[in-house]
Amino acid sequence: MGLGIYVEDLWHGRLNAFTDDDEASFMGICESAPEESLLNGVNNYGETLFNSVQLR
């Protein structure tokens, strides 16, 4: 099962959604991101949530 990415508003209304490609390119970027990067915190086996302050 591939990685699904959802952009939601404060009330969890889905604004946008996409899935990773067959090569898991986005997950590869996350796994190789620096340790202090938000991308490094993406979990491919569970939910990972970032708030608007973190995303800035």
mmJSON file of the N, C-alpha and C atoms, coordinates in Angstrom:
{"data_MODEL":{"atom_site":{
"group_PDB":["ATOM","ATOM","ATOM","ATOM","ATOM","ATOM","ATOM","ATOM","ATOM","ATOM","ATOM","ATOM","ATOM","ATOM","ATOM","ATOM","ATOM","ATOM","ATOM","ATOM","ATOM","ATOM","ATOM","ATOM","ATOM","ATOM","ATOM","ATOM","ATOM","ATOM","ATOM","ATOM","ATOM","ATOM","ATOM","ATOM","ATOM","ATOM","ATOM","ATOM","ATOM","ATOM","ATOM","ATOM","ATOM","ATOM","ATOM","ATOM","ATOM","ATOM","ATOM","ATOM","ATOM","ATOM","ATOM","ATOM","ATOM","ATOM","ATOM","ATOM","ATOM","ATOM","ATOM","ATOM","ATOM","ATOM","ATOM","ATOM","ATOM","ATOM","ATOM","ATOM","ATOM","ATOM","ATOM","ATOM","ATOM","ATOM","ATOM","ATOM","ATOM","ATOM","ATOM","ATOM","ATOM","ATOM","ATOM","ATOM","ATOM","ATOM","ATOM","ATOM","ATOM","ATOM","ATOM","ATOM","ATOM","ATOM","ATOM","ATOM","ATOM","ATOM","ATOM","ATOM","ATOM","ATOM","ATOM","ATOM","ATOM","ATOM","ATOM","ATOM","ATOM","ATOM","ATOM","ATOM","ATOM","ATOM","ATOM","ATOM","ATOM","ATOM","ATOM","ATOM","ATOM","ATOM","ATOM","ATOM","ATOM","ATOM","ATOM","ATOM","ATOM","ATOM","ATOM","ATOM","ATOM","ATOM","ATOM","ATOM","ATOM","ATOM","ATOM","ATOM","ATOM","ATOM","ATOM","ATOM","ATOM","ATOM","ATOM","ATOM","ATOM","ATOM","ATOM","ATOM","ATOM","ATOM","ATOM","ATOM","ATOM","ATOM","ATOM","ATOM","ATOM","ATOM","ATOM","ATOM"],
"id":[1,2,3,4,5,6,7,8,9,10,11,12,13,14,15,16,17,18,19,20,21,22,23,24,25,26,27,28,29,30,31,32,33,34,35,36,37,38,39,40,41,42,43,44,45,46,47,48,49,50,51,52,53,54,55,56,57,58,59,60,61,62,63,64,65,66,67,68,69,70,71,72,73,74,75,76,77,78,79,80,81,82,83,84,85,86,87,88,89,90,91,92,93,94,95,96,97,98,99,100,101,102,103,104,105,106,107,108,109,110,111,112,113,114,115,116,117,118,119,120,121,122,123,124,125,126,127,128,129,130,131,132,133,134,135,136,137,138,139,140,141,142,143,144,145,146,147,148,149,150,151,152,153,154,155,156,157,158,159,160,161,162,163,164,165,166,167,168],
"type_symbol":["N","C","C","N","C","C","N","C","C","N","C","C","N","C","C","N","C","C","N","C","C","N","C","C","N","C","C","N","C","C","N","C","C","N","C","C","N","C","C","N","C","C","N","C","C","N","C","C","N","C","C","N","C","C","N","C","C","N","C","C","N","C","C","N","C","C","N","C","C","N","C","C","N","C","C","N","C","C","N","C","C","N","C","C","N","C","C","N","C","C","N","C","C","N","C","C","N","C","C","N","C","C","N","C","C","N","C","C","N","C","C","N","C","C","N","C","C","N","C","C","N","C","C","N","C","C","N","C","C","N","C","C","N","C","C","N","C","C","N","C","C","N","C","C","N","C","C","N","C","C","N","C","C","N","C","C","N","C","C","N","C","C","N","C","C","N","C","C"],
"label_atom_id":["N","CA","C","N","CA","C","N","CA","C","N","CA","C","N","CA","C","N","CA","C","N","CA","C","N","CA","C","N","CA","C","N","CA","C","N","CA","C","N","CA","C","N","CA","C","N","CA","C","N","CA","C","N","CA","C","N","CA","C","N","CA","C","N","CA","C","N","CA","C","N","CA","C","N","CA","C","N","CA","C","N","CA","C","N","CA","C","N","CA","C","N","CA","C","N","CA","C","N","CA","C","N","CA","C","N","CA","C","N","CA","C","N","CA","C","N","CA","C","N","CA","C","N","CA","C","N","CA","C","N","CA","C","N","CA","C","N","CA","C","N","CA","C","N","CA","C","N","CA","C","N","CA","C","N","CA","C","N","CA","C","N","CA","C","N","CA","C","N","CA","C","N","CA","C","N","CA","C","N","CA","C","N","CA","C","N","CA","C","N","CA","C","N","CA","C"],
"label_alt_id":[null,null,null,null,null,null,null,null,null,null,null,null,null,null,null,null,null,null,null,null,null,null,null,null,null,null,null,null,null,null,null,null,null,null,null,null,null,null,null,null,null,null,null,null,null,null,null,null,null,null,null,null,null,null,null,null,null,null,null,null,null,null,null,null,null,null,null,null,null,null,null,null,null,null,null,null,null,null,null,null,null,null,null,null,null,null,null,null,null,null,null,null,null,null,null,null,null,null,null,null,null,null,null,null,null,null,null,null,null,null,null,null,null,null,null,null,null,null,null,null,null,null,null,null,null,null,null,null,null,null,null,null,null,null,null,null,null,null,null,null,null,null,null,null,null,null,null,null,null,null,null,null,null,null,null,null,null,null,null,null,null,null,null,null,null,null,null,null],
"label_comp_id":["MET","MET","MET","GLY","GLY","GLY","LEU","LEU","LEU","GLY","GLY","GLY","ILE","ILE","ILE","TYR","TYR","TYR","VAL","VAL","VAL","GLU","GLU","GLU","ASP","ASP","ASP","LEU","LEU","LEU","TRP","TRP","TRP","HIS","HIS","HIS","GLY","GLY","GLY","ARG","ARG","ARG","LEU","LEU","LEU","ASN","ASN","ASN","ALA","ALA","ALA","PHE","PHE","PHE","THR","THR","THR","ASP","ASP","ASP","ASP","ASP","ASP","ASP","ASP","ASP","GLU","GLU","GLU","ALA","ALA","ALA","SER","SER","SER","PHE","PHE","PHE","MET","MET","MET","GLY","GLY","GLY","ILE","ILE","ILE","CYS","CYS","CYS","GLU","GLU","GLU","SER","SER","SER","ALA","ALA","ALA","PRO","PRO","PRO","GLU","GLU","GLU","GLU","GLU","GLU","SER","SER","SER","LEU","LEU","LEU","LEU","LEU","LEU","ASN","ASN","ASN","GLY","GLY","GLY","VAL","VAL","VAL","ASN","ASN","ASN","ASN","ASN","ASN","TYR","TYR","TYR","GLY","GLY","GLY","GLU","GLU","GLU","THR","THR","THR","LEU","LEU","LEU","PHE","PHE","PHE","ASN","ASN","ASN","SER","SER","SER","VAL","VAL","VAL","GLN","GLN","GLN","LEU","LEU","LEU","ARG","ARG","ARG"],
"label_asym_id":["A","A","A","A","A","A","A","A","A","A","A","A","A","A","A","A","A","A","A","A","A","A","A","A","A","A","A","A","A","A","A","A","A","A","A","A","A","A","A","A","A","A","A","A","A","A","A","A","A","A","A","A","A","A","A","A","A","A","A","A","A","A","A","A","A","A","A","A","A","A","A","A","A","A","A","A","A","A","A","A","A","A","A","A","A","A","A","A","A","A","A","A","A","A","A","A","A","A","A","A","A","A","A","A","A","A","A","A","A","A","A","A","A","A","A","A","A","A","A","A","A","A","A","A","A","A","A","A","A","A","A","A","A","A","A","A","A","A","A","A","A","A","A","A","A","A","A","A","A","A","A","A","A","A","A","A","A","A","A","A","A","A","A","A","A","A","A","A"],
"label_entity_id":["1","1","1","1","1","1","1","1","1","1","1","1","1","1","1","1","1","1","1","1","1","1","1","1","1","1","1","1","1","1","1","1","1","1","1","1","1","1","1","1","1","1","1","1","1","1","1","1","1","1","1","1","1","1","1","1","1","1","1","1","1","1","1","1","1","1","1","1","1","1","1","1","1","1","1","1","1","1","1","1","1","1","1","1","1","1","1","1","1","1","1","1","1","1","1","1","1","1","1","1","1","1","1","1","1","1","1","1","1","1","1","1","1","1","1","1","1","1","1","1","1","1","1","1","1","1","1","1","1","1","1","1","1","1","1","1","1","1","1","1","1","1","1","1","1","1","1","1","1","1","1","1","1","1","1","1","1","1","1","1","1","1","1","1","1","1","1","1"],
"label_seq_id":[1,1,1,2,2,2,3,3,3,4,4,4,5,5,5,6,6,6,7,7,7,8,8,8,9,9,9,10,10,10,11,11,11,12,12,12,13,13,13,14,14,14,15,15,15,16,16,16,17,17,17,18,18,18,19,19,19,20,20,20,21,21,21,22,22,22,23,23,23,24,24,24,25,25,25,26,26,26,27,27,27,28,28,28,29,29,29,30,30,30,31,31,31,32,32,32,33,33,33,34,34,34,35,35,35,36,36,36,37,37,37,38,38,38,39,39,39,40,40,40,41,41,41,42,42,42,43,43,43,44,44,44,45,45,45,46,46,46,47,47,47,48,48,48,49,49,49,50,50,50,51,51,51,52,52,52,53,53,53,54,54,54,55,55,55,56,56,56],
"pdbx_PDB_ins_code":[null,null,null,null,null,null,null,null,null,null,null,null,null,null,null,null,null,null,null,null,null,null,null,null,null,null,null,null,null,null,null,null,null,null,null,null,null,null,null,null,null,null,null,null,null,null,null,null,null,null,null,null,null,null,null,null,null,null,null,null,null,null,null,null,null,null,null,null,null,null,null,null,null,null,null,null,null,null,null,null,null,null,null,null,null,null,null,null,null,null,null,null,null,null,null,null,null,null,null,null,null,null,null,null,null,null,null,null,null,null,null,null,null,null,null,null,null,null,null,null,null,null,null,null,null,null,null,null,null,null,null,null,null,null,null,null,null,null,null,null,null,null,null,null,null,null,null,null,null,null,null,null,null,null,null,null,null,null,null,null,null,null,null,null,null,null,null,null],
"Cartn_x":[0.846,0.0,0.884,0.589,1.393,1.061,1.894,1.73,0.645,-0.325,-1.364,-1.132,-1.238,-1.005,-2.3,-2.755,-3.989,-3.719,-4.256,-4.21,-5.605,-5.678,-6.97,-7.033,-8.245,-8.431,-8.474,-8.706,-8.697,-9.755,-10.804,-11.89,-11.803,-10.64,-10.342,-11.137,-11.575,-12.179,-11.063,-11.148,-10.088,-10.078,-8.957,-8.8,-8.121,-7.228,-6.478,-5.956,-5.699,-5.168,-4.355,-3.312,-2.564,-1.836,-1.383,-0.639,0.745,1.649,3.013,3.02,4.067,4.17,4.624,4.69,5.054,6.458,7.341,8.71,8.844,7.748,7.73,8.736,8.732,9.672,9.533,8.304,8.108,8.578,8.262,8.716,10.233,10.867,12.329,12.92,12.282,12.73,12.599,11.482,11.254,12.297,12.573,13.525,14.95,15.285,16.652,16.788,15.706,15.735,16.574,17.162,17.93,17.064,17.704,16.991,16.121,16.549,15.79,14.664,14.537,13.514,12.161,11.077,9.746,9.546,10.109,9.948,10.502,11.555,12.145,11.169,10.192,9.219,8.033,7.954,6.818,6.916,5.836,5.776,5.025,5.632,4.953,4.027,3.913,3.028,1.881,1.813,0.759,0.524,-0.291,-0.579,0.544,0.833,1.748,1.002,0.881,0.149,1.085,0.986,1.727,0.724,0.928,0.038,0.569,-0.222,0.156,1.429,1.696,2.927,4.143,4.069,5.172,5.416,4.361,4.502,5.13,5.09,5.724,7.213],
"Cartn_y":[-1.183,0.0,1.236,2.188,3.39,4.435,5.414,6.527,7.462,7.809,8.762,10.064,11.175,12.487,13.287,13.835,14.6,15.971,16.996,18.352,18.642,18.952,19.159,20.511,21.014,22.251,21.929,22.936,22.75,21.764,21.564,20.683,19.346,19.038,17.788,17.617,18.723,18.673,18.549,17.588,17.319,18.372,19.065,20.101,19.563,18.581,18.028,16.658,15.807,14.483,13.979,13.235,12.554,11.37,10.469,9.296,9.315,8.636,8.526,7.69,7.824,7.052,5.613,4.79,3.378,3.176,4.132,4.03,4.573,5.042,5.63,6.782,7.655,8.778,9.731,10.07,11.003,10.383,9.117,8.452,8.373,8.165,8.149,9.484,10.574,11.92,12.085,11.622,11.737,10.951,9.736,8.887,9.423,10.144,10.654,12.114,12.705,14.099,14.217,15.383,15.585,15.315,14.876,14.485,15.601,16.855,17.983,18.448,17.84,18.209,17.584,18.309,17.743,16.495,16.496,15.338,14.068,14.19,13.025,12.391,13.154,12.647,11.946,11.877,11.22,9.714,9.143,7.723,7.008,6.008,5.316,4.194,4.006,2.969,3.538,4.821,5.433,6.857,7.565,8.964,9.882,10.86,11.941,13.234,14.049,15.306,16.475,17.491,18.729,19.866,20.778,21.93,23.078,24.123,25.227,25.935,25.998,26.628,25.804,24.483,23.627,23.717,23.842,23.85,25.136,26.199,27.444,27.273],
"Cartn_z":[0.0,0.0,0.0,-0.879,-0.991,0.043,0.112,1.045,0.51,1.348,0.984,1.722,1.032,1.628,1.507,2.652,2.685,3.284,2.661,3.195,3.725,5.026,5.662,6.347,6.51,7.258,8.759,9.58,11.034,11.525,10.75,11.142,10.422,9.865,9.159,7.872,7.303,5.978,4.953,4.085,3.119,2.022,1.87,0.859,-0.396,-0.198,-1.313,-0.898,-1.859,-1.562,-2.748,-2.459,-3.508,-2.912,-3.757,-3.306,-3.918,-3.256,-3.754,-5.035,-5.832,-7.063,-6.774,-7.816,-7.667,-7.09,-7.302,-6.79,-5.368,-4.784,-3.437,-3.341,-4.343,-4.405,-3.224,-2.861,-1.752,-0.441,-0.211,1.02,1.046,-0.091,-0.169,0.237,-0.194,0.199,1.708,2.252,3.703,4.49,4.059,4.772,4.708,3.647,3.511,3.963,4.447,4.906,6.187,6.417,7.649,8.886,9.953,11.17,11.744,11.596,12.143,11.216,10.066,9.088,9.431,9.148,9.331,8.478,7.273,6.394,7.016,7.806,8.457,9.444,9.909,10.867,10.258,8.935,8.284,8.532,9.051,9.369,8.262,7.653,6.554,7.037,8.356,8.888,9.724,9.884,10.682,10.253,11.013,10.687,11.141,10.328,10.69,10.443,11.461,11.342,11.579,10.727,10.913,10.984,11.92,12.011,11.146,11.016,10.128,10.567,11.861,12.351,11.908,12.033,11.616,10.111,9.348,7.893,7.363,8.136,7.683,7.733],
"occupancy":[1.0,1.0,1.0,1.0,1.0,1.0,1.0,1.0,1.0,1.0,1.0,1.0,1.0,1.0,1.0,1.0,1.0,1.0,1.0,1.0,1.0,1.0,1.0,1.0,1.0,1.0,1.0,1.0,1.0,1.0,1.0,1.0,1.0,1.0,1.0,1.0,1.0,1.0,1.0,1.0,1.0,1.0,1.0,1.0,1.0,1.0,1.0,1.0,1.0,1.0,1.0,1.0,1.0,1.0,1.0,1.0,1.0,1.0,1.0,1.0,1.0,1.0,1.0,1.0,1.0,1.0,1.0,1.0,1.0,1.0,1.0,1.0,1.0,1.0,1.0,1.0,1.0,1.0,1.0,1.0,1.0,1.0,1.0,1.0,1.0,1.0,1.0,1.0,1.0,1.0,1.0,1.0,1.0,1.0,1.0,1.0,1.0,1.0,1.0,1.0,1.0,1.0,1.0,1.0,1.0,1.0,1.0,1.0,1.0,1.0,1.0,1.0,1.0,1.0,1.0,1.0,1.0,1.0,1.0,1.0,1.0,1.0,1.0,1.0,1.0,1.0,1.0,1.0,1.0,1.0,1.0,1.0,1.0,1.0,1.0,1.0,1.0,1.0,1.0,1.0,1.0,1.0,1.0,1.0,1.0,1.0,1.0,1.0,1.0,1.0,1.0,1.0,1.0,1.0,1.0,1.0,1.0,1.0,1.0,1.0,1.0,1.0,1.0,1.0,1.0,1.0,1.0,1.0],
"B_iso_or_equiv":[0.0,0.0,0.0,0.0,0.0,0.0,0.0,0.0,0.0,0.0,0.0,0.0,0.0,0.0,0.0,0.0,0.0,0.0,0.0,0.0,0.0,0.0,0.0,0.0,0.0,0.0,0.0,0.0,0.0,0.0,0.0,0.0,0.0,0.0,0.0,0.0,0.0,0.0,0.0,0.0,0.0,0.0,0.0,0.0,0.0,0.0,0.0,0.0,0.0,0.0,0.0,0.0,0.0,0.0,0.0,0.0,0.0,0.0,0.0,0.0,0.0,0.0,0.0,0.0,0.0,0.0,0.0,0.0,0.0,0.0,0.0,0.0,0.0,0.0,0.0,0.0,0.0,0.0,0.0,0.0,0.0,0.0,0.0,0.0,0.0,0.0,0.0,0.0,0.0,0.0,0.0,0.0,0.0,0.0,0.0,0.0,0.0,0.0,0.0,0.0,0.0,0.0,0.0,0.0,0.0,0.0,0.0,0.0,0.0,0.0,0.0,0.0,0.0,0.0,0.0,0.0,0.0,0.0,0.0,0.0,0.0,0.0,0.0,0.0,0.0,0.0,0.0,0.0,0.0,0.0,0.0,0.0,0.0,0.0,0.0,0.0,0.0,0.0,0.0,0.0,0.0,0.0,0.0,0.0,0.0,0.0,0.0,0.0,0.0,0.0,0.0,0.0,0.0,0.0,0.0,0.0,0.0,0.0,0.0,0.0,0.0,0.0,0.0,0.0,0.0,0.0,0.0,0.0],
"pdbx_formal_charge":[null,null,null,null,null,null,null,null,null,null,null,null,null,null,null,null,null,null,null,null,null,null,null,null,null,null,null,null,null,null,null,null,null,null,null,null,null,null,null,null,null,null,null,null,null,null,null,null,null,null,null,null,null,null,null,null,null,null,null,null,null,null,null,null,null,null,null,null,null,null,null,null,null,null,null,null,null,null,null,null,null,null,null,null,null,null,null,null,null,null,null,null,null,null,null,null,null,null,null,null,null,null,null,null,null,null,null,null,null,null,null,null,null,null,null,null,null,null,null,null,null,null,null,null,null,null,null,null,null,null,null,null,null,null,null,null,null,null,null,null,null,null,null,null,null,null,null,null,null,null,null,null,null,null,null,null,null,null,null,null,null,null,null,null,null,null,null,null],
"auth_seq_id":[1,1,1,2,2,2,3,3,3,4,4,4,5,5,5,6,6,6,7,7,7,8,8,8,9,9,9,10,10,10,11,11,11,12,12,12,13,13,13,14,14,14,15,15,15,16,16,16,17,17,17,18,18,18,19,19,19,20,20,20,21,21,21,22,22,22,23,23,23,24,24,24,25,25,25,26,26,26,27,27,27,28,28,28,29,29,29,30,30,30,31,31,31,32,32,32,33,33,33,34,34,34,35,35,35,36,36,36,37,37,37,38,38,38,39,39,39,40,40,40,41,41,41,42,42,42,43,43,43,44,44,44,45,45,45,46,46,46,47,47,47,48,48,48,49,49,49,50,50,50,51,51,51,52,52,52,53,53,53,54,54,54,55,55,55,56,56,56],
"auth_comp_id":["MET","MET","MET","GLY","GLY","GLY","LEU","LEU","LEU","GLY","GLY","GLY","ILE","ILE","ILE","TYR","TYR","TYR","VAL","VAL","VAL","GLU","GLU","GLU","ASP","ASP","ASP","LEU","LEU","LEU","TRP","TRP","TRP","HIS","HIS","HIS","GLY","GLY","GLY","ARG","ARG","ARG","LEU","LEU","LEU","ASN","ASN","ASN","ALA","ALA","ALA","PHE","PHE","PHE","THR","THR","THR","ASP","ASP","ASP","ASP","ASP","ASP","ASP","ASP","ASP","GLU","GLU","GLU","ALA","ALA","ALA","SER","SER","SER","PHE","PHE","PHE","MET","MET","MET","GLY","GLY","GLY","ILE","ILE","ILE","CYS","CYS","CYS","GLU","GLU","GLU","SER","SER","SER","ALA","ALA","ALA","PRO","PRO","PRO","GLU","GLU","GLU","GLU","GLU","GLU","SER","SER","SER","LEU","LEU","LEU","LEU","LEU","LEU","ASN","ASN","ASN","GLY","GLY","GLY","VAL","VAL","VAL","ASN","ASN","ASN","ASN","ASN","ASN","TYR","TYR","TYR","GLY","GLY","GLY","GLU","GLU","GLU","THR","THR","THR","LEU","LEU","LEU","PHE","PHE","PHE","ASN","ASN","ASN","SER","SER","SER","VAL","VAL","VAL","GLN","GLN","GLN","LEU","LEU","LEU","ARG","ARG","ARG"],
"auth_asym_id":["A","A","A","A","A","A","A","A","A","A","A","A","A","A","A","A","A","A","A","A","A","A","A","A","A","A","A","A","A","A","A","A","A","A","A","A","A","A","A","A","A","A","A","A","A","A","A","A","A","A","A","A","A","A","A","A","A","A","A","A","A","A","A","A","A","A","A","A","A","A","A","A","A","A","A","A","A","A","A","A","A","A","A","A","A","A","A","A","A","A","A","A","A","A","A","A","A","A","A","A","A","A","A","A","A","A","A","A","A","A","A","A","A","A","A","A","A","A","A","A","A","A","A","A","A","A","A","A","A","A","A","A","A","A","A","A","A","A","A","A","A","A","A","A","A","A","A","A","A","A","A","A","A","A","A","A","A","A","A","A","A","A","A","A","A","A","A","A"],
"auth_atom_id":["N","CA","C","N","CA","C","N","CA","C","N","CA","C","N","CA","C","N","CA","C","N","CA","C","N","CA","C","N","CA","C","N","CA","C","N","CA","C","N","CA","C","N","CA","C","N","CA","C","N","CA","C","N","CA","C","N","CA","C","N","CA","C","N","CA","C","N","CA","C","N","CA","C","N","CA","C","N","CA","C","N","CA","C","N","CA","C","N","CA","C","N","CA","C","N","CA","C","N","CA","C","N","CA","C","N","CA","C","N","CA","C","N","CA","C","N","CA","C","N","CA","C","N","CA","C","N","CA","C","N","CA","C","N","CA","C","N","CA","C","N","CA","C","N","CA","C","N","CA","C","N","CA","C","N","CA","C","N","CA","C","N","CA","C","N","CA","C","N","CA","C","N","CA","C","N","CA","C","N","CA","C","N","CA","C","N","CA","C","N","CA","C","N","CA","C"],
"pdbx_PDB_model_num":[1,1,1,1,1,1,1,1,1,1,1,1,1,1,1,1,1,1,1,1,1,1,1,1,1,1,1,1,1,1,1,1,1,1,1,1,1,1,1,1,1,1,1,1,1,1,1,1,1,1,1,1,1,1,1,1,1,1,1,1,1,1,1,1,1,1,1,1,1,1,1,1,1,1,1,1,1,1,1,1,1,1,1,1,1,1,1,1,1,1,1,1,1,1,1,1,1,1,1,1,1,1,1,1,1,1,1,1,1,1,1,1,1,1,1,1,1,1,1,1,1,1,1,1,1,1,1,1,1,1,1,1,1,1,1,1,1,1,1,1,1,1,1,1,1,1,1,1,1,1,1,1,1,1,1,1,1,1,1,1,1,1,1,1,1,1,1,1]
}}}
